[in-house]
Amino acid sequence: MVNFNLTGGGIYDGLIAQVVFKVEVDRLLTLNPNHFIRLGEEVAKLVEVPT
């Protein structure tokens, strides 16, 4: 979390991203894509806004 300068709620976003990789899901649905896109390209590829 320190590498991405995450504090407060951003820490939870980082933890969610770690779970996404641990359970090997193919997408991360969120209404706040910018919260996850900032975590790197690997996470950004999985981010999707539900329609």
MMTF fields as JSON, N, C-alpha, C and O atoms, coordinates in Angstrom:
{
  "mmtfVersion": "1.0.0",
  "mmtfProducer": "UNKNOWN",
  "numBonds": 203,
  "numAtoms": 204,
  "numGroups": 51,
  "numChains": 1,
  "numModels": 1,
  "chainsPerModel": [1],
  "groupsPerChain": [51],
  "chainIdList": ["A"],
  "bondAtomList": [4, 2, 8, 6, 12, 10, 16, 14, 20, 18, 24, 22, 28, 26, 32, 30, 36, 34, 40, 38, 44, 42, 48, 46, 52, 50, 56, 54, 60, 58, 64, 62, 68, 66, 72, 70, 76, 74, 80, 78, 84, 82, 88, 86, 92, 90, 96, 94, 100, 98, 104, 102, 108, 106, 112, 110, 116, 114, 120, 118, 124, 122, 128, 126, 132, 130, 136, 134, 140, 138, 144, 142, 148, 146, 152, 150, 156, 154, 160, 158, 164, 162, 168, 166, 172, 170, 176, 174, 180, 178, 184, 182, 188, 186, 192, 190, 196, 194, 200, 198],
  "bondOrderList": [1, 1, 1, 1, 1, 1, 1, 1, 1, 1, 1, 1, 1, 1, 1, 1, 1, 1, 1, 1, 1, 1, 1, 1, 1, 1, 1, 1, 1, 1, 1, 1, 1, 1, 1, 1, 1, 1, 1, 1, 1, 1, 1, 1, 1, 1, 1, 1, 1, 1],
  "groupList": [{"groupName": "MET", "atomNameList": ["N", "CA", "C", "O"], "elementList": ["N", "C", "C", "O"], "formalChargeList": [0, 0, 0, 0], "bondAtomList": [1, 0, 2, 1, 3, 2], "bondOrderList": [1, 1, 2], "singleLetterCode": "M", "chemCompType": "L-PEPTIDE LINKING"}, {"groupName": "VAL", "atomNameList": ["N", "CA", "C", "O"], "elementList": ["N", "C", "C", "O"], "formalChargeList": [0, 0, 0, 0], "bondAtomList": [1, 0, 2, 1, 3, 2], "bondOrderList": [1, 1, 2], "singleLetterCode": "V", "chemCompType": "L-PEPTIDE LINKING"}, {"groupName": "ASN", "atomNameList": ["N", "CA", "C", "O"], "elementList": ["N", "C", "C", "O"], "formalChargeList": [0, 0, 0, 0], "bondAtomList": [1, 0, 2, 1, 3, 2], "bondOrderList": [1, 1, 2], "singleLetterCode": "N", "chemCompType": "L-PEPTIDE LINKING"}, {"groupName": "PHE", "atomNameList": ["N", "CA", "C", "O"], "elementList": ["N", "C", "C", "O"], "formalChargeList": [0, 0, 0, 0], "bondAtomList": [1, 0, 2, 1, 3, 2], "bondOrderList": [1, 1, 2], "singleLetterCode": "F", "chemCompType": "L-PEPTIDE LINKING"}, {"groupName": "LEU", "atomNameList": ["N", "CA", "C", "O"], "elementList": ["N", "C", "C", "O"], "formalChargeList": [0, 0, 0, 0], "bondAtomList": [1, 0, 2, 1, 3, 2], "bondOrderList": [1, 1, 2], "singleLetterCode": "L", "chemCompType": "L-PEPTIDE LINKING"}, {"groupName": "THR", "atomNameList": ["N", "CA", "C", "O"], "elementList": ["N", "C", "C", "O"], "formalChargeList": [0, 0, 0, 0], "bondAtomList": [1, 0, 2, 1, 3, 2], "bondOrderList": [1, 1, 2], "singleLetterCode": "T", "chemCompType": "L-PEPTIDE LINKING"}, {"groupName": "GLY", "atomNameList": ["N", "CA", "C", "O"], "elementList": ["N", "C", "C", "O"], "formalChargeList": [0, 0, 0, 0], "bondAtomList": [1, 0, 2, 1, 3, 2], "bondOrderList": [1, 1, 2], "singleLetterCode": "G", "chemCompType": "PEPTIDE LINKING"}, {"groupName": "ILE", "atomNameList": ["N", "CA", "C", "O"], "elementList": ["N", "C", "C", "O"], "formalChargeList": [0, 0, 0, 0], "bondAtomList": [1, 0, 2, 1, 3, 2], "bondOrderList": [1, 1, 2], "singleLetterCode": "I", "chemCompType": "L-PEPTIDE LINKING"}, {"groupName": "TYR", "atomNameList": ["N", "CA", "C", "O"], "elementList": ["N", "C", "C", "O"], "formalChargeList": [0, 0, 0, 0], "bondAtomList": [1, 0, 2, 1, 3, 2], "bondOrderList": [1, 1, 2], "singleLetterCode": "Y", "chemCompType": "L-PEPTIDE LINKING"}, {"groupName": "ASP", "atomNameList": ["N", "CA", "C", "O"], "elementList": ["N", "C", "C", "O"], "formalChargeList": [0, 0, 0, 0], "bondAtomList": [1, 0, 2, 1, 3, 2], "bondOrderList": [1, 1, 2], "singleLetterCode": "D", "chemCompType": "L-PEPTIDE LINKING"}, {"groupName": "ALA", "atomNameList": ["N", "CA", "C", "O"], "elementList": ["N", "C", "C", "O"], "formalChargeList": [0, 0, 0, 0], "bondAtomList": [1, 0, 2, 1, 3, 2], "bondOrderList": [1, 1, 2], "singleLetterCode": "A", "chemCompType": "L-PEPTIDE LINKING"}, {"groupName": "GLN", "atomNameList": ["N", "CA", "C", "O"], "elementList": ["N", "C", "C", "O"], "formalChargeList": [0, 0, 0, 0], "bondAtomList": [1, 0, 2, 1, 3, 2], "bondOrderList": [1, 1, 2], "singleLetterCode": "Q", "chemCompType": "L-PEPTIDE LINKING"}, {"groupName": "LYS", "atomNameList": ["N", "CA", "C", "O"], "elementList": ["N", "C", "C", "O"], "formalChargeList": [0, 0, 0, 0], "bondAtomList": [1, 0, 2, 1, 3, 2], "bondOrderList": [1, 1, 2], "singleLetterCode": "K", "chemCompType": "L-PEPTIDE LINKING"}, {"groupName": "GLU", "atomNameList": ["N", "CA", "C", "O"], "elementList": ["N", "C", "C", "O"], "formalChargeList": [0, 0, 0, 0], "bondAtomList": [1, 0, 2, 1, 3, 2], "bondOrderList": [1, 1, 2], "singleLetterCode": "E", "chemCompType": "L-PEPTIDE LINKING"}, {"groupName": "ARG", "atomNameList": ["N", "CA", "C", "O"], "elementList": ["N", "C", "C", "O"], "formalChargeList": [0, 0, 0, 0], "bondAtomList": [1, 0, 2, 1, 3, 2], "bondOrderList": [1, 1, 2], "singleLetterCode": "R", "chemCompType": "L-PEPTIDE LINKING"}, {"groupName": "PRO", "atomNameList": ["N", "CA", "C", "O"], "elementList": ["N", "C", "C", "O"], "formalChargeList": [0, 0, 0, 0], "bondAtomList": [1, 0, 2, 1, 3, 2], "bondOrderList": [1, 1, 2], "singleLetterCode": "P", "chemCompType": "L-PEPTIDE LINKING"}, {"groupName": "HIS", "atomNameList": ["N", "CA", "C", "O"], "elementList": ["N", "C", "C", "O"], "formalChargeList": [0, 0, 0, 0], "bondAtomList": [1, 0, 2, 1, 3, 2], "bondOrderList": [1, 1, 2], "singleLetterCode": "H", "chemCompType": "L-PEPTIDE LINKING"}],
  "groupTypeList": [0, 1, 2, 3, 2, 4, 5, 6, 6, 6, 7, 8, 9, 6, 4, 7, 10, 11, 1, 1, 3, 12, 1, 13, 1, 9, 14, 4, 4, 5, 4, 2, 15, 2, 16, 3, 7, 14, 4, 6, 13, 13, 1, 10, 12, 4, 1, 13, 1, 15, 5],
  "groupIdList": [1, 2, 3, 4, 5, 6, 7, 8, 9, 10, 11, 12, 13, 14, 15, 16, 17, 18, 19, 20, 21, 22, 23, 24, 25, 26, 27, 28, 29, 30, 31, 32, 33, 34, 35, 36, 37, 38, 39, 40, 41, 42, 43, 44, 45, 46, 47, 48, 49, 50, 51],
  "secStructList": [7, 6, 6, 6, 6, 7, 7, 6, 2, 2, 2, 2, 2, 2, 2, 2, 2, 2, 2, 2, 2, 2, 6, 6, 7, 1, 7, 3, 3, 7, 1, 7, 2, 2, 2, 2, 2, 6, 6, 7, 2, 2, 2, 2, 6, 6, 3, 3, 7, 7, 7],
  "xCoordList": [0.815, 0.0, 0.873, 0.497, 2.014, 2.933, 3.422, 3.545, 3.702, 4.2, 3.219, 3.631, 1.922, 0.901, 0.398, -0.532, 1.01, 0.629, -0.849, -1.546, -1.32, -2.72, -2.925, -2.165, -3.959, -4.345, -5.857, -6.542, -6.374, -7.817, -8.496, -8.07, -9.58, -10.361, -9.582, -9.932, -8.528, -7.692, -7.044, -6.749, -6.822, -6.247, -7.218, -6.806, -8.507, -9.509, -9.564, -9.74, -9.418, -9.382, -8.208, -8.343, -7.065, -5.892, -6.124, -5.703, -6.786, -7.091, -8.065, -7.911, -9.057, -10.001, -9.261, -9.522, -8.336, -7.562, -6.741, -6.618, -6.185, -5.419, -6.309, -5.895, -7.524, -8.473, -8.83, -8.957, -8.991, -9.308, -8.271, -8.625, -7.002, -5.949, -5.875, -5.599, -6.12, -6.03, -7.078, -6.783, -8.297, -9.363, -9.505, -10.377, -8.644, -8.546, -9.854, -10.287, -10.488, -11.692, -11.323, -10.184, -12.29, -11.982, -12.418, -12.151, -13.1, -13.448, -13.757, -14.137, -13.581, -13.848, -14.908, -14.615, -16.124, -17.215, -17.19, -17.105, -17.264, -17.241, -17.907, -17.874, -18.502, -19.05, -17.996, -18.237, -16.833, -15.729, -14.453, -13.506, -14.423, -13.271, -11.943, -10.907, -11.956, -10.695, -10.025, -8.806, -10.809, -10.236, -9.337, -8.376, -9.64, -8.883, -7.883, -6.827, -8.191, -7.278, -5.933, -4.891, -5.957, -4.708, -3.789, -2.639, -4.293, -3.503, -2.612, -1.902, -2.644, -1.744, -2.466, -3.68, -1.706, -2.246, -2.943, -3.988, -2.375, -2.974, -4.396, -5.291, -4.589, -5.914, -6.805, -7.97, -6.269, -7.053, -7.671, -8.776, -6.981, -7.507, -8.767, -9.579, -8.939, -10.081, -11.262, -12.361, -11.043, -12.082, -13.169, -12.905, -14.401, -15.567, -16.67, -16.906, -17.345, -18.469, -19.75, -19.989, -20.576, -21.804, -22.766, -22.814, -23.515, -24.481, -25.882, -26.817],
  "yCoordList": [-1.172, 0.0, 1.256, 2.287, 1.153, 2.293, 2.643, 3.821, 1.627, 1.88, 2.682, 3.457, 2.501, 3.217, 4.458, 5.116, 4.781, 5.942, 5.903, 6.915, 4.723, 4.552, 4.778, 4.289, 5.521, 5.744, 5.602, 5.569, 5.519, 5.47, 4.39, 3.235, 4.776, 3.829, 3.196, 2.108, 3.862, 3.305, 1.996, 1.161, 1.811, 0.554, -0.586, -1.68, -0.33, -1.362, -1.685, -2.847, -0.689, -0.933, -1.845, -2.751, -1.603, -2.451, -3.879, -4.827, -4.035, -5.374, -6.102, -7.297, -5.385, -5.986, -6.443, -7.53, -5.618, -5.988, -7.248, -8.087, -7.395, -8.602, -9.834, -10.897, -9.698, -10.821, -11.203, -12.386, -10.209, -10.462, -11.394, -12.32, -11.161, -12.014, -13.363, -14.387, -13.36, -14.609, -15.621, -16.81, -15.153, -16.071, -16.172, -16.881, -15.459, -15.535, -15.24, -16.015, -14.119, -13.715, -13.05, -12.622, -12.963, -12.392, -10.944, -10.319, -10.392, -8.976, -8.462, -9.216, -7.165, -6.503, -5.433, -4.401, -5.686, -4.739, -3.673, -3.988, -2.403, -1.301, -0.069, 0.14, 0.732, 2.015, 3.115, 4.254, 2.77, 3.711, 3.175, 2.811, 3.122, 2.515, 3.193, 2.529, 4.508, 5.212, 4.739, 4.838, 4.231, 3.716, 2.519, 2.286, 1.761, 0.543, 0.72, 0.088, 1.558, 1.783, 2.314, 2.01, 3.095, 3.665, 2.608, 2.899, 1.383, 0.322, -0.427, -1.355, -0.035, -0.644, -1.269, -1.474, -1.565, -2.077, -3.426, -3.662, -4.304, -5.63, -5.531, -6.257, -4.63, -4.427, -3.703, -4.063, -2.695, -1.892, -2.754, -2.465, -3.802, -4.689, -5.415, -5.818, -5.585, -6.331, -5.447, -5.949, -4.147, -3.219, -3.042, -2.837, -3.128, -2.967, -2.268, -2.586, -1.313, -0.612, -1.32, -1.468, -1.759, -2.449, -1.509, -0.312, -2.056, -1.239, -1.429, -0.818],
  "zCoordList": [0.0, 0.0, 0.0, -0.557, 0.618, 0.666, -0.741, -1.078, -1.566, -2.923, -3.765, -4.628, -3.52, -4.277, -3.549, -4.014, -2.402, -1.608, -1.226, -1.304, -0.812, -0.447, 1.039, 1.875, 1.342, 2.731, 2.825, 1.803, 4.025, 4.247, 3.445, 3.451, 2.739, 1.95, 0.811, 0.352, 0.348, -0.714, -0.316, -1.171, 0.969, 1.459, 1.188, 0.801, 1.392, 1.116, -0.375, -0.743, -1.233, -2.677, -3.027, -3.849, -2.405, -2.635, -2.169, -2.831, -1.043, -0.541, -1.469, -1.723, -1.97, -2.922, -4.167, -4.682, -4.655, -5.841, -5.587, -6.479, -4.408, -4.082, -4.097, -4.562, -3.591, -3.595, -5.027, -5.34, -5.898, -7.307, -7.92, -8.65, -7.634, -8.188, -7.479, -8.105, -6.195, -5.433, -5.891, -6.011, -6.146, -6.551, -8.067, -8.57, -8.789, -10.249, -10.964, -11.816, -10.622, -11.33, -12.648, -12.836, -13.561, -14.869, -15.017, -16.044, -13.984, -14.02, -12.62, -11.724, -12.466, -11.203, -11.48, -12.085, -11.038, -11.257, -10.174, -8.987, -10.585, -9.633, -10.234, -11.447, -9.384, -9.81, -9.707, -10.108, -9.17, -8.994, -9.653, -8.957, -10.98, -11.659, -11.353, -11.313, -11.138, -10.875, -9.588, -9.45, -8.654, -7.405, -7.676, -6.944, -8.72, -9.002, -10.133, -10.123, -11.095, -12.223, -11.73, -12.311, -10.676, -10.14, -9.533, -9.204, -9.384, -8.758, -9.744, -9.358, -10.998, -11.969, -13.139, -13.109, -14.163, -15.425, -15.259, -15.866, -14.448, -14.251, -13.702, -14.133, -12.753, -12.167, -13.174, -13.344, -13.833, -14.78, -15.874, -16.332, -16.301, -17.349, -16.898, -17.731, -15.594, -15.071, -14.679, -14.443, -14.609, -14.133, -15.174, -16.359, -14.694, -15.571, -14.785, -13.62, -15.427, -14.808, -15.25, -16.448, -14.295, -14.672, -15.405, -15.121, -16.332, -17.085, -16.571, -17.089]
}
